[in-house]
Amino acid sequence: AQSVTQLDSQVPVFEEAPVELRCNYSSSVSVYLFWYVQYPNQGLQLLLKYLSGSTLVESINGFEAEFNKSQTSFHLRKPSVHISDTAEYFCAVSRNDYKLSFGAGTTVTVRA
Amino acid sequence: ETGVTQSPTHLIKTRGQQVTLRCSSQSGHNTVSWYQQALGQGPQFIFQYYREEENGRGNFPPRFSGLQFPNYSSELNVNALELDDSALYLCASSLGGVREAFFGQGTRLTVV
């Protein structure tokens, strides 16, 4: 069984500062890795995903995540955040392209 | 806009009642998965339907049941509602696996 641990439940950050959200997973087999974002009262939006190939994946809005197999981690980073990045972020894993197993989420609050 | 629509967006039910939630999948998608997201937690996998057949189930009791129709839309039914069933219910549609899954906006169920 897979489990996902998001190491920070809340991350306050000032606008234009960098942010890192940490995600570790446990699995004995290869997995697909995802980061989703959830704005208040909305569903989940896919931010980025790692399926195979380059271990560094990027999103169109400046986020990036690096897959580290030896540390079983998939941390999410953004070099400069905006107020609009305030949201809940979920790390998720999937084995065999089947169901998604989510972490508990990290609340990012960006302050001016 | 993902093309996955859920209805209703909100509803309030009384303990012991039954509820049906609906999900219209994105055009061309033959797989629908349902997730329960309790307040302050990550989504939990309920079950998945592929071409009208249940294709796997999470750790939820039998009073959680579902259907998928020939047009691949889906319903989630919950009988004998309990207070702990209060949550955001999310459906995700995909063409096969979760690598290309898209989530709807969710249905917020409150059980009183």
Contacts between the chains, C-beta under 8 A, distances in Angstrom:
chain1	res1	chain2	res2	distance
A	4	B	42	7.6
A	32	B	98	7.4
A	32	B	99	6.1
A	36	B	103	7.8
A	41	B	108	7.8
A	42	B	105	5.8
A	42	B	106	7.4
A	43	B	2	7.8
A	43	B	4	8.0
A	43	B	6	7.9
A	43	B	90	5.7
A	43	B	103	4.4
A	43	B	104	5.4
A	43	B	105	4.3
A	43	B	106	4.7
A	44	B	43	7.2
A	44	B	90	6.5
A	44	B	92	7.9
A	44	B	103	4.3
A	45	B	2	7.9
A	45	B	103	7.3
A	46	B	101	7.8
A	46	B	102	7.6
A	49	B	99	6.9
A	51	B	99	6.1
A	90	B	42	5.5
A	90	B	43	7.4
A	92	B	42	7.8
A	94	B	97	7.7
A	94	B	98	5.0
A	94	B	99	7.6
A	96	B	97	8.0
A	97	B	96	7.3
A	97	B	97	3.1
A	97	B	98	5.8
A	97	B	99	5.6
A	98	B	48	7.5
A	98	B	56	6.5
A	98	B	97	6.9
A	98	B	98	6.7
A	99	B	33	6.5
A	99	B	45	4.3
A	99	B	48	6.4
A	99	B	56	6.5
A	99	B	58	7.1
A	99	B	98	6.8
A	100	B	33	7.7
A	100	B	35	7.6
A	100	B	43	7.4
A	100	B	45	6.7
A	100	B	92	7.8
A	100	B	98	5.4
A	100	B	101	7.4
A	101	B	45	7.2
A	102	B	42	3.4
A	102	B	43	5.0
A	102	B	44	7.5
A	103	B	42	5.4
A	104	B	40	7.8
A	104	B	41	5.9
A	104	B	42	5.0
A	105	B	40	7.7
A	105	B	41	7.3
A	105	B	42	5.4
